[in-house]
Amino acid sequence: MIYFLARSVFASVLLASWFALMAATVAQAQSADPFENGWTLDAENSELRFMSVKKGSLAETNTFATLSGLITDEGQVQVRVLLDSVDTNVDLRNVRMRFLFFETFLHPEATITAQLDPTLLTDLHSTRRKMVDLNYTLSLHGVSLEKTAEVAVTLMSNDRVTVSATTPIAITLSEYGLETGHGKLQEAANVVIVPLGIVSFDFVFDRSSPGTPPVLADVMTPVAPGSAALETKGNMGREECVGRFEILSKTGNIYFASGSAVLANKSKPLLDNLYDIVNRCPDLAIEIGGHTDSDGKSGSNKRLSERRANSVSAYLVAKGIPADRMINVGYGEDQPLVANDSHANKAKNRRIEFSVLN
C-alpha cells in the first residue's frame, strides 16, 4: 500500500513539475523581443479596404487582392499594395480604377512604411493588445506623405500578431495628385464621387523562423504591368475588350509635342498596357482614331491627327501586333468632346481613341 502511495505521490510531483516547466517555457517564449526573427505578412488573411461615396450617399467598400509586407527584427514595417489588384467586384469598374484613377501604368503600387518603437511593445506578451500612435509614410501616385494613426497591435500567439486601424483613415485625393483621375472616373462612370477615400486595414503577421529574417528587398520584386489584375487570364471576350478600349480612350495619357506626330516617351507606359490588351483580343480589328483641337487649319489638323494615329499603330506593330488588325483614321477637329473654348477643354479634344470594328 505504501509502495503504491509513494508511486502516486511521485507521479503527481512529476506531472506538476512537467506542467511548471511547460508554463515557464511558454512564458519565456512570449516574453521574447517583440521583433525577434522578424515578421512576414500573411497576405491571405490580411485586408486593406477603402470606401468611396457616390451619388451623395451611396457608400461602396473595395479591397486589394495582392498585398505583401514584413516587420524586420529592428521594427521596420513595410507593406506593399499592388494597385492593379483593386477589387470592386465589377470587372470594368476595376479597369476604370486602374487606368483612370490610380494610373497604374505609371504608379503600379502603393507602399506603407513605418518604424515601430520596441519600448512600446516589450510588455505585449502580458497585455496581449496595445494601442499605439504610429507615425507612417504612405507613398501613393508618386507622392509620399507622413501621417499618424492609432493602431491596435494584438498578439494572437507567440508567433502571430495583428496590426489594425482603430478608426477609419481619411485620404484627401488632392494630397496625392488624384484630382485629375477623380474627374476622369466621374466622367466615365457618369456619377458624382466624393473626393475623399476612407481607409481601414487589418494586417496579420507571422513570426519568421530563426535564422531567416525577412528582408525589405524581398517584398519589392518588380512585377509585370497588369499581372496582379483580377481579370480573365489569356484571351478576353468581346465585351471585356470593348469596355477596355473605351476606358483606354479616356485616359489622355498619349502625348505628342504641339504640331508633331512623334510619340513622347511618357506615352510608352500606357501604350505597353494597350499592347497587352490588343494582344489578348486577337479576333478583333481595332480602329485607332486621332483627334485634335480647333487651333490651326482644318485640313492640317486632319492630316496631323491621321499621322498621330499612324504613330500609335506603328508602336504596336513594332511590339508584334499585326498591322492588318488596325485601321488608322484621322478625324482632325470634327469630333470634339467639349467646346474648344479653354486650354483644359482643348486638351481633352486632343486625343487618341480606340474602338472595336467587328
Summary of the structure (lengths in Angstrom):
residues: 358
radius of gyration: 28.0
end to end distance: 97.7
largest distance: 117.5
contacts: 1061
relative contact order: 0.12
helix: 37%
strand: 31%
